[in-house]
Amino acid sequence: MSTRRFDFPGPAGQTLSGRLERPDGPPLAWALFAHCFTCTKDSLAAARVSRALAARGIGVLRFDFTGLGDSEDEGSPGGFARDVADLLAAAKAMVAHDCAPSLLVGHSLGGAAALAAAGDLPGIAAVAVVGAPFDPALGVGAFGAPPGKAGEAIVNLGGRPFSLPPGFFKSLRAQAPGDRIAHLRRALLVLHSPQDPVIGIDNATAIFAAARHPKSFISLDRADHLLTRAQDADYAAEVIAAWASRYLPPPAPAIPDPATVGVVRVEETGAGRFQVRVHAGGAVFLADEPAAVGGMGSGPNPYDVLCAALGACTVMTLRLYAERKGWPATRLAVEVAHARDPGLEPPDRFIRRIDIDGPLDAGQRARLLEIADRCPVHQTLEHGARFETTAAQLTGCTDPSGHMADMEKACEED
């Protein structure tokens, strides 16, 4: 996964600050996360749920509402309606950057804002709310501001007093939450802890009763309101990702850039000393070093990748040969290891074990072992290669069908 800064203009022209959480591979979908009233984009729940969703293939934008965290204040009294406008601005910015959200996730009062904003976001297919109040006014009141108090009210935001402008609660009461939820026309998931002392479980009951199908409820038993335990945030993210998969549109197929076909890109992720992200053949995976030598052990090391190349090529070549001969090889598997013998020339040695299942006779099995030595990667490693380093932009150097042609050549009879 990777995280990068994502700033965008708010509804009044102020700069809103966010973080874009990207999965390691092509995103299955994009989500927009609305943090709780007393939180920011960097709160435990916002960061943990967003990263856990990214680990499951769903990219997420988490951002600070106006005047909170790293986002600018617009300089005029705001309220719940401004938070809803911020969500609409965030979704607009995501669309402009080719990561249009189809999932909206809101925590606490952010959940109420998500329910209010979803109807104005045609691209949203599913909404998930965690510990959300049915009535936004009561949700704010839970943090110490008495609803209906004239003039300014004071609430406790993250351990510091925060002044709410006059009319704040009046604007909240104008939301008509029951009607809004009843006309949501989006798949809805309600997650709530029965032990939540801030926003009681009766709020989840009211939201669920007001909503129309498809709707689901998940109990976050033993979780606190802010999801301060990592296991609670991870569980919520896992449930949201699994549930949303039924409603999110299928990802558009990746269209490879012809200029980069045949080029493998490897880049640092910024996590740990050695972790890199590998883009190859439309797939993305991590490579790393073991923890014993300073890495994080988050992926194969470079020699593991080299062994994988030899093993994959061997299996493919044997399958092609068996098919051409009509031999009943039902399953092929290869194990490859690398060793180095400093006193020998060449010092590098690859050890390969081949498993062949199926009713083949001894002669057929022996012939397949001979063909294994002909696989293209085996030949490359055995005969060596030339190297060239350049600062110029690479284009595909090998015809994508080249490996197939090499395997066909390897399968030709002498």
Secondary structure, 3 states (H helix, E strand, C coil): CEEEEEEEECCCCCEEEEEEEECCCCCCEEEEEECCCCCCCCCHHHHHHHHHHHHCCEEEEEECCCCCCCCCCCCCCCCHHHHHHHHHHHHHHHHHCCCCCCEEEEECHHHHHHHHHHCCCCCCCEEEEECCCCCHHHHHHCCCCCCCCCCCEEEEECCEEEEECCCHHHHHHCCCHHHHHHCCCCEEEEEECCCCCCCCHHHHHHHHHHCCCCEEEEECCCCCCCCCCHHHHHHHHHHHHHHHCCCCCCCCCCCCCHHHCCCCEEEECCCCCCCEEEEECCEEEEECCCHHHCCCCCCCCHHHHHHHHHHHHHHHHHHHHHHHHCCCCCEEEEEEEEEECCCCCCCEEEEEEEEEECCCCHHHHHHHHHHHCCCHHHHHHHHCCCCCCCCCCCCCCCCCCHHHHHHHHHCCCC
